């Protein structure tokens, strides 16, 4: 890649714009492959090793776009290892020269990396990446059946830094790949995905990657986040004017993120938004950001900060000069697994800052499982900071733990859950499963059992709000606390519908319900075998 001090091997190759190049079973050592003004490039069986190009781009392969139209580059069945460079230590694509020639949606404009192994490479740049696209890439990127492991980026994207053009013009497709043991200094231990992406086809694994630094910022984003994946605000080529911009970030069933770590937040996955480059868009109306958990497994990730599984950080309101339109962020938790993540701070499963949580717009939800997440702070499963609404459907919370709100912690706002299973969650203080300063509503059919708090509210601790279960057939059973074996409500009411409340225990007052102000309206609930020193059922 680039100008090497040693030209004993082919280090620069620039065919004419109308032609292409095909290489098979080529071996380059202490050098690299530099391709410029290439329309079509096919590299097969390439073995790149021991290259050192520390002040340039593309340690093993560097491909630059063509002013007359970059079309297709294919890297197949290659093994690239022990390469060092400034950015893109293994593979670097610069498609900036292709501006204006890209045909939206065209299958002819693509970069393909398949059936390859890339390992033990080093990038020294702030935005390094073992595989790096640059210049707001005007080509789709396809990664298929490729392993990227044990690489290091001094900045962001230990395995891949994907920088596409805008929100929908280009996309990164990842199919059946493994990203393992990669390290980034600042963010995105494995992947930095700046624009549209899709995990498709066979399952891809992002595992045992990490971020090491824990202080400072890059482009106003916090350093120390996204041990597995970082999805940052788009700051590439300006995205135009007079449009309603939709950025959809989907973590699909084709993705497993496990065993990753980051010191500040997002041991598994981090979404961080500061400002969007709309400098040429004087009449931008809105930017909508939709984050979707749609079948992915996020498990056994760690952070000493917040959000071991998923971390969402929205600081866009601080940059009105950059973000000219309204920016709305919605987190849709529909299907998938958030399990066994551990946070030293808040929200081991998911932590959000200035964003709301709901199911998708059509309400579709099949099986969201939030289980055995552990927080050293509050909200073992979910912590919402700065948002005002959580709306969930068909969600299971089992075995999560925290100081307050073993499953859910919400400092203010409204929590609404349809058809939940909330079992065996624990809090060392208040709210064995739920801690909300606001209101809680259960709808449909709910099972709330075997939750416990060392303080008050075995199932839920609600401050300055009410609990409404009048439209829910509910089983509330075997929950324990000091006051309010099931529910502790301060400054509000409890309204019940049909169901069973039994065998809940408070060591002091209110075996089932404890109210500090407010009243209880009991519908067709059956209440039996609840125990307390005062008020076996209600105090």
C-alpha positions in Angstrom: 0.0 0.0 0.0 1.4 3.3 -1.0 5.0 4.4 -1.3 7.2 1.8 0.3 10.8 2.3 1.2 11.5 -1.2 -0.3 10.3 -1.9 -3.9 11.7 -5.4 -4.2 8.1 -6.6 -4.8 5.3 -5.0 -6.8 4.1 -2.1 -4.6 2.3 0.1 -7.0 0.2 -0.9 -10.0 -2.0 1.5 -11.9 -3.7 0.1 -15.0 -5.8 2.3 -17.2 -9.3 3.3 -16.2 -11.0 1.2 -18.9 -9.3 -2.0 -17.8 -8.9 -4.0 -14.6 -6.5 -6.4 -12.9 -6.8 -10.0 -11.8 -4.3 -11.6 -9.5 -4.3 -15.2 -8.3 -2.1 -17.0 -5.8 0.2 -14.0 -5.5 2.6 -13.6 -2.5 3.9 -10.2 -1.4 6.1 -9.8 1.6 7.5 -6.6 3.0 5.4 -4.7 0.6 1.8 -4.4 -0.6 -0.5 -4.0 -3.5 -1.5 -0.5 -4.6 -4.2 -0.2 -7.3 -5.3 3.2 -8.6 -7.7 4.2 -11.4 -9.1 0.7 -11.4 -12.6 -0.1 -12.7 -12.6 -3.8 -11.9 -10.2 -5.6 -9.6 -10.2 -9.3 -8.7 -7.7 -10.6 -6.1 -7.7 -14.3 -5.4 -5.5 -16.4 -3.2 -3.4 -13.4 -2.1 -1.1 -13.9 0.9 -0.1 -10.6 2.3 2.3 -10.8 5.3 4.8 -8.8 7.3 4.2 -5.5 5.5 5.2 -2.2 7.3 3.7 0.9 5.8 3.2 2.8 9.1 2.7 6.3 7.6 0.4 5.3 4.7 -2.8 3.5 3.9 -3.5 -0.2 3.2 -0.8 -2.3 4.6 -1.5 -5.3 2.3 -4.0 -3.9 -0.3 -4.8 -0.3 -1.1 -7.4 0.3 -3.8 -8.4 3.8 -5.0 -11.5 4.7 -6.9 -11.8 5.7 -10.5 -12.8 9.1 -11.7 -14.8 7.5 -14.5 -16.6 5.1 -12.2 -15.5 2.6 -9.6 -17.3 -0.6 -10.2 -16.2 -3.9 -8.5 -13.4 -5.1 -6.4 -13.2 -8.7 -5.2 -10.9 -10.1 -2.6 -11.4 -13.8 -2.3 -9.6 -16.7 -0.5 -6.9 -14.5 0.8 -4.8 -14.7 4.0 -3.5 -11.3 5.2 -1.5 -11.1 8.5 1.1 -9.2 10.4 0.6 -6.0 8.4 1.1 -2.5 9.9 0.0 0.9 8.5 -1.5 4.3 9.3 -5.0 3.3 8.4 -6.5 0.1 7.0 -3.7 -2.1 8.1 -4.9 -5.0 5.9 -7.3 -3.5 3.2 -8.0 0.1 2.4 -10.6 1.4 -0.1 -10.9 5.0 -1.0 -13.9 5.6 -3.2 -13.9 9.3 -2.9 -12.9 9.8 -6.6 -16.1 8.0 -7.5 -18.3 10.9 -6.4 -21.1 11.7 -8.8 -20.7 8.4 -10.7 -22.3 6.1 -8.2 -25.6 4.7 -9.3 -27.9 4.3 -6.3 -28.7 0.7 -5.7 -26.5 -0.5 -8.5 -25.1 -4.0 -8.0 -22.2 -2.9 -10.2 -20.8 -0.7 -7.5 -19.4 -3.0 -4.8 -16.5 -4.2 -2.8 -16.5 -7.9 -1.9 -14.3 -9.6 0.6 -15.0 -13.3 0.9 -13.6 -16.6 2.2 -10.6 -14.9 3.7 -8.6 -14.6 7.0 -7.2 -11.3 8.2 -5.2 -11.4 11.5 -2.5 -9.8 13.6 -2.5 -6.5 11.8 -1.9 -3.0 13.3 -3.3 0.5 12.4 -1.9 3.6 14.1 -4.5 6.1 13.0 -7.3 7.7 15.1 -9.8 6.0 12.7 -7.8 3.0 11.7 -9.6 -0.2 11.1 -8.0 -3.4 9.7 -10.4 -3.1 6.8 -11.1 0.6 6.1 -13.4 2.4 3.7 -12.8 6.1 3.2 -14.1 9.2 1.5 -17.8 8.4 2.2 -17.6 5.2 0.1 -19.8 5.2 -2.9 -19.9 1.4 -3.2 -21.6 -1.3 -1.2 -19.4 -3.5 0.9 -20.0 -7.2 1.1 -18.2 -9.3 3.8 -18.9 -13.0 3.4 -17.5 -16.0 5.2 -14.5 -14.1 6.4 -12.6 -14.2 9.8 -11.0 -11.0 11.1 -9.2 -11.7 14.4 -6.5 -10.5 16.8 -6.0 -7.1 15.1 -5.4 -3.8 16.7 -6.4 -0.2 15.8 -5.0 2.6 17.8 -8.2 4.6 17.3 -11.6 3.1 16.2 -12.7 -0.1 14.5 -10.2 -2.9 15.4 -11.5 -5.1 12.6 -13.5 -2.8 10.3 -14.3 0.9 9.9 -17.2 1.3 7.5 -17.8 4.8 6.2 -20.5 4.8 3.5 -22.1 7.7 1.7 -25.2 8.9 3.5 -28.1 7.0 4.9 -29.4 4.8 2.1 -27.2 5.2 -0.9 -24.7 2.5 0.3 -24.7 -0.3 2.7 -22.4 -2.8 4.4 -23.6 -6.4 4.2 -22.1 -8.9 6.6 -22.8 -12.6 6.1 -21.3 -15.5 8.0 -18.3 -13.6 9.3 -16.4 -13.9 12.6 -14.7 -10.9 14.3 -12.8 -12.1 17.3 -10.1 -10.9 19.7 -9.7 -7.5 18.0 -8.7 -4.4 20.1 -9.4 -0.7 19.5 -7.8 2.0 21.6 -10.8 4.4 21.6 -14.1 2.8 20.4 -15.4 -0.1 18.4 -13.3 -3.0 19.4 -14.3 -5.0 16.3 -16.6 -2.9 14.1 -17.2 0.8 13.6 -20.3 1.1 11.3 -20.9 4.8 10.5 -23.8 4.3 8.0 -26.2 1.7 6.8 -25.4 -1.9 7.5 -27.2 -5.3 7.5 -26.3 -8.6 9.1 -27.7 -11.1 6.7 -27.6 -14.8 5.6 -25.5 -17.0 7.9 -24.9 -16.0 11.5 -22.0 -13.6 12.2 -20.1 -13.5 15.5 -18.6 -10.5 17.2 -16.9 -12.0 20.2 -14.1 -11.3 22.7 -13.2 -7.9 21.3 -12.4 -4.9 23.5 -11.8 -1.2 23.8 -9.0 -0.2 26.2 -9.0 3.6 26.8 -11.5 5.3 29.1 -11.3 9.1 28.9 -11.6 11.9 26.3 -13.6 12.3 23.2 -13.4 11.9 19.4 -15.7 14.1 17.2 -17.6 14.8 20.5 -18.2 11.1 21.1 -17.0 9.5 24.3 -13.9 7.4 24.2 -14.2 3.9 25.8 -17.4 2.6 24.3 -18.5 -0.2 21.9 -16.3 -3.2 22.9 -17.8 -5.2 20.1 -19.6 -2.6 17.8 -19.8 1.2 17.7 -22.5 2.9 15.6 -21.7 6.6 15.7 -23.5 9.7 14.3 -22.9 10.1 10.5 -20.2 12.7 9.7 -19.3 11.7 6.2 -20.3 13.5 3.0 -23.2 15.9 3.6 -26.5 14.2 3.0 -28.4 16.8 1.1 -31.4 19.1 1.7 -35.2 19.0 1.8 -35.4 15.4 2.9 -36.7 13.4 5.8 -33.7 11.3 6.7 -34.2 7.8 8.1 -31.3 5.9 9.6 -32.3 2.3 10.5 -29.9 0.4 12.6 -31.0 -3.3 13.0 -29.4 -6.0 15.1 -31.0 -9.0 13.4 -31.2 -12.7 14.2 -28.1 -13.2 12.1 -25.9 -11.6 14.8 -24.4 -12.9 18.0 -22.4 -10.4 20.1 -20.7 -12.0 23.1 -17.7 -11.7 25.5 -16.8 -8.2 24.5 -15.7 -5.4 26.9 -15.4 -1.6 27.1 -14.6 0.6 30.1 -17.1 3.4 29.7 -20.2 1.8 28.1 -21.5 -0.6 25.6 -19.4 -3.7 26.2 -21.3 -5.3 23.4 -22.8 -2.6 21.2 -22.8 1.2 21.5 -24.8 3.8 19.6 -23.4 7.3 20.1 -24.9 10.4 18.5 -23.5 13.9 18.8 -24.0 15.7 15.5 -24.8 14.8 11.9 -23.0 16.4 8.9 -25.8 18.3 7.2 -23.8 21.3 6.5 -25.1 21.5 2.9 -28.7 20.9 4.0 -30.1 24.3 4.9 -33.6 23.1 4.7 -33.3 19.8 6.6 -36.6 19.1 8.4 -35.9 16.0 10.4 -33.5 13.1 11.0 -35.1 9.9 12.4 -32.9 7.3 14.1 -34.5 3.9 14.5 -32.5 1.4 16.6 -34.0 -2.1 16.4 -33.2 -5.2 18.4 -34.7 -7.8 16.0 -33.5 -11.2 17.0 -29.8 -10.7 17.8 -28.2 -12.3 20.8 -26.2 -9.9 23.1 -24.7 -11.9 25.9 -21.8 -12.0 28.4 -20.5 -8.6 27.6 -18.9 -6.4 30.3 -18.3 -2.8 31.2 -17.1 -1.0 34.3 -19.5 1.8 33.3 -23.1 1.7 31.9 -24.8 -0.6 29.4 -22.8 -3.8 29.2 -25.1 -5.2 26.5 -26.3 -2.2 24.6 -25.4 1.5 25.3 -27.3 4.3 23.6 -26.0 7.9 24.1 -27.8 10.8 22.5 -26.2 14.2 22.9 -27.5 15.8 19.7 -29.3 18.6 21.6 -25.9 20.1 22.5 -25.2 20.9 18.8 -28.0 22.9 17.3 -25.6 24.6 14.9 -24.8 21.2 13.3 -28.1 19.4 13.7 -30.4 21.8 11.9 -33.5 19.7 11.9 -35.3 17.8 14.7 -33.6 14.6 15.6 -35.8 11.8 17.0 -34.3 8.6 18.4 -36.5 5.5 19.0 -35.2 2.2 20.4 -37.4 -0.8 19.3 -36.9 -3.9 21.4 -38.8 -6.5 19.6 -37.0 -9.9 19.5 -33.8 -11.3 20.8 -31.6 -12.1 23.8 -30.0 -9.7 26.3 -28.4 -12.2 28.7 -25.6 -12.4 31.3 -24.2 -9.0 30.7 -22.4 -7.3 33.6 -22.1 -3.6 34.3 -20.3 -1.9 37.1 -22.7 1.1 36.6 -26.3 1.2 35.4 -28.3 -0.9 32.9 -26.3 -4.1 32.4 -28.7 -5.2 29.6 -29.3 -1.8 28.0 -28.6 1.7 29.1 -30.1 4.7 27.2 -29.5 8.4 27.5 -32.1 10.8 26.0 -34.0 8.1 24.1 -37.3 6.2 24.6 -37.9 2.5 24.3 -40.8 0.7 22.6 -41.7 -2.2 20.4 -41.8 -1.4 16.6 -44.4 0.9 15.1 -46.7 -2.0 14.3 -46.3 -3.4 17.8 -44.8 -6.7 16.5 -42.9 -8.6 19.2 -42.3 -12.3 19.4 -39.8 -13.1 22.1 -37.6 -10.6 23.8 -35.7 -12.3 26.6 -33.8 -10.1 29.2 -32.1 -12.6 31.6 -29.4 -12.8 34.3 -27.9 -9.3 33.7 -26.1 -7.9 36.7 -25.6 -4.2 37.5 -23.4 -2.7 40.2 -25.7 0.3 40.0 -29.4 0.5 39.1 -31.5 -1.3 36.4 -30.1 -4.8 35.9 -32.0 -5.3 32.6 -32.9 -1.7 31.5 -31.9 1.7 32.6 -33.5 4.7 30.9 -32.0 8.1 31.7 -33.5 11.2 30.2 -36.2 9.4 28.3 -39.8 9.5 29.4 -41.4 6.3 28.1 -40.9 2.6 28.0 -43.4 0.5 26.0 -42.7 -3.2 25.8 -44.6 -6.3 24.6 -44.1 -10.0 25.2 -40.9 -9.4 27.2 -39.4 -11.8 29.7 -37.3 -10.5 32.6 -35.7 -13.4 34.6 -32.9 -13.4 37.1 -31.7 -9.8 36.7 -30.1 -8.0 39.6 -29.2 -4.4 40.6 -29.2 -2.0 43.6 -32.6 -0.6 42.6 -34.8 -2.0 39.9 -33.4 -5.5 39.4 -35.0 -5.6 35.9 -35.9 -2.0 35.1 -34.9 1.4 36.5 -36.6 4.6 35.2 -35.8 7.9 37.0 -38.9 9.5 35.5 -41.7 8.7 33.0 -44.2 5.9 32.2 -43.6 2.2 31.9 -46.2 0.1 30.0 -45.7 -3.7 29.5 -48.1 -6.1 27.6 -48.0 -9.8 28.4 -44.8 -9.8 30.5 -43.1 -12.6 32.4 -41.2 -11.0 35.3 -39.6 -13.6 37.5 -36.7 -14.1 40.0 -35.3 -10.6 39.8 -33.6 -9.1 42.8 -32.6 -5.7 44.2 -30.3 -5.0 47.1 -32.3 -1.9 47.9 -35.8 -1.1 46.4 -37.8 -2.6 43.5 -36.9 -6.2 43.1 -37.9 -6.1 39.5 -39.0 -2.5 38.8 -38.1 0.9 40.1 -40.0 3.8 38.5 -40.5 7.4 39.5 -43.7 7.8 37.5 -46.4 5.4 36.5 -46.5 1.7 35.7 -49.1 -0.2 33.6 -49.5 -3.9 32.9 -51.8 -5.0 30.1 -52.9 -8.4 28.8 -51.6 -11.4 30.8 -48.8 -10.9 33.3 -46.9 -13.2 35.6 -45.0 -11.5 38.4 -43.4 -14.1 40.6 -40.4 -14.9 42.9 -39.0 -11.3 42.8 -37.3 -9.9 45.9 -36.0 -6.6 47.3 -33.9 -6.2 50.4 -35.7 -2.9 50.8 -39.2 -2.1 49.6 -41.3 -3.4 46.7 -40.6 -7.0 45.9 -42.0 -6.6 42.3 -42.2 -2.8 41.9 -41.2 0.3 43.8 -43.2 3.3 42.4 -42.5 6.8 43.6 -44.8 9.7 42.8 -47.0 7.7 40.5 -49.5 4.8 40.3 -49.7 1.1 39.3 -52.5 0.2 36.9 -53.3 -3.5 36.3 -57.0 -3.1 35.7 -56.8 -4.4 32.1 -54.5 -7.3 32.9 -55.1 -10.8 34.1 -52.3 -11.0 36.5 -50.6 -13.6 38.7 -48.6 -12.0 41.5 -47.0 -14.7 43.6 -44.1 -15.5 46.0 -42.5 -12.0 46.0 -40.8 -10.6 49.1 -39.6 -7.3 50.5 -39.5 -5.4 53.8 -42.5 -3.3 52.9 -44.8 -4.2 50.1 -44.1 -7.8 49.3 -45.3 -7.2 45.7 -45.9 -3.4 45.2 -44.7 -0.4 47.1 -46.3 2.9 46.0 -45.6 6.3 47.3 -47.8 9.2 46.3 -50.2 7.3 44.0 -52.8 4.6 43.6 -53.0 0.9 42.9 -55.8 -0.2 40.5 -56.3 -3.9 40.0 -58.3 -6.1 37.6 -58.6 -9.8 37.4 -56.1 -12.4 38.7 -54.4 -13.9 41.7 -52.3 -12.3 44.4 -50.9 -15.0 46.7 -48.1 -15.9 49.0 -46.3 -12.6 48.9 -44.4 -11.7 52.0 -43.3 -8.5 53.7 -41.1 -8.6 56.8 -42.8 -5.5 58.1 -45.9 -4.0 56.4 -48.1 -4.9 53.4 -47.7 -8.5 52.4 -49.0 -7.7 48.9 -49.4 -3.9 48.7 -47.9 -1.0 50.6 -49.2 2.5 50.0 -47.6 5.7 51.3 -50.6 8.0 50.4 -53.1 7.1 47.7 -55.6 4.2 47.7 -56.2 0.7 46.4 -59.0 -0.2 44.0 -59.4 -3.9 44.0 -61.2 -5.5 41.0 -61.8 -9.2 40.7 -58.5 -10.1 42.2 -58.2 -13.2 44.5 -56.0 -12.4 47.4 -54.8 -15.2 49.7 -51.9 -16.3 51.9 -50.1 -13.0 51.8 -48.1 -12.3 55.0 -46.7 -9.3 56.9 -46.4 -8.0 60.5 -49.0 -5.4 59.6 -51.5 -5.7 56.8 -51.1 -9.2 55.4 -52.5 -8.1 52.1 -52.6 -4.3 52.2 -50.9 -1.6 54.4 
